[in-house]
């Protein structure tokens, strides 16, 4: 649970830096790229923690043959 909280903080930090770089800086491309890198790192950490569904699990129900 603590790791997920840290991941959300990283994502919020990247988004905040990106908004600041876009709104308040005139042409600070380095800060905007840094924000994107931080945001993508947080999203990677979040996606890494999501497990995929089991291979034998299916959303399509098959008809029972009589």
C-alpha positions as CSV (number, residue, x, y, z in Angstrom):
1,X,0.0,0.0,0.0
2,X,2.9,2.4,0.7
3,X,4.4,1.8,-2.7
4,X,1.2,2.7,-4.4
5,X,1.0,5.9,-2.4
6,X,4.5,6.8,-3.5
7,X,3.6,6.1,-7.1
8,X,0.6,8.4,-6.9
9,X,2.8,11.1,-5.4
10,X,5.3,10.7,-8.3
11,X,2.5,11.0,-10.8
12,X,1.1,14.1,-9.1
13,X,4.6,15.6,-9.0
14,X,5.1,15.0,-12.7
15,X,1.7,16.5,-13.6
16,X,2.3,19.5,-11.4
17,X,5.7,20.2,-12.9
18,X,4.2,19.8,-16.3
19,X,1.4,22.3,-15.6
20,X,3.9,24.8,-14.1
21,X,6.2,24.4,-17.1
22,X,3.4,25.0,-19.5
23,X,1.7,27.8,-17.7
24,X,4.4,29.9,-16.0
25,X,7.6,29.3,-18.0
26,X,8.0,31.0,-21.4
27,X,10.2,28.5,-23.3
28,X,11.5,26.1,-20.7
29,X,11.4,22.9,-22.7
30,X,13.9,21.1,-20.4
31,X,11.4,21.4,-17.4
32,X,8.6,20.1,-19.6
33,X,10.6,17.1,-20.7
34,X,11.5,16.4,-17.1
35,X,7.9,16.5,-16.1
36,X,7.0,14.1,-18.9
37,X,9.8,11.7,-17.8
38,X,8.6,11.8,-14.1
39,X,5.0,11.3,-15.1
40,X,5.8,8.3,-17.4
41,X,8.0,6.8,-14.6
42,X,5.0,7.0,-12.2
43,X,2.7,5.5,-14.8
44,X,5.1,2.7,-15.5
45,X,5.3,1.9,-11.7
46,X,1.5,1.9,-11.5
47,X,1.1,-0.3,-14.6
48,X,3.8,-2.8,-13.4
49,X,1.7,-3.4,-10.2
50,X,-1.5,-4.3,-12.1
51,X,-1.7,-8.0,-12.7
52,X,-3.1,-9.4,-15.9
53,X,-6.0,-11.8,-15.9
54,X,-5.4,-15.5,-15.7
55,X,-4.9,-17.3,-19.1
56,X,-7.8,-19.8,-18.5
57,X,-10.2,-17.0,-17.6
58,X,-12.4,-15.8,-20.4
59,X,-15.1,-13.2,-20.7
60,X,-16.9,-15.1,-23.4
61,X,-19.2,-17.8,-22.2
62,X,-19.3,-20.9,-24.3
63,X,-22.5,-22.7,-25.0
64,X,-22.8,-26.1,-23.3
65,X,-23.2,-28.9,-25.8
66,X,-26.0,-31.3,-25.2
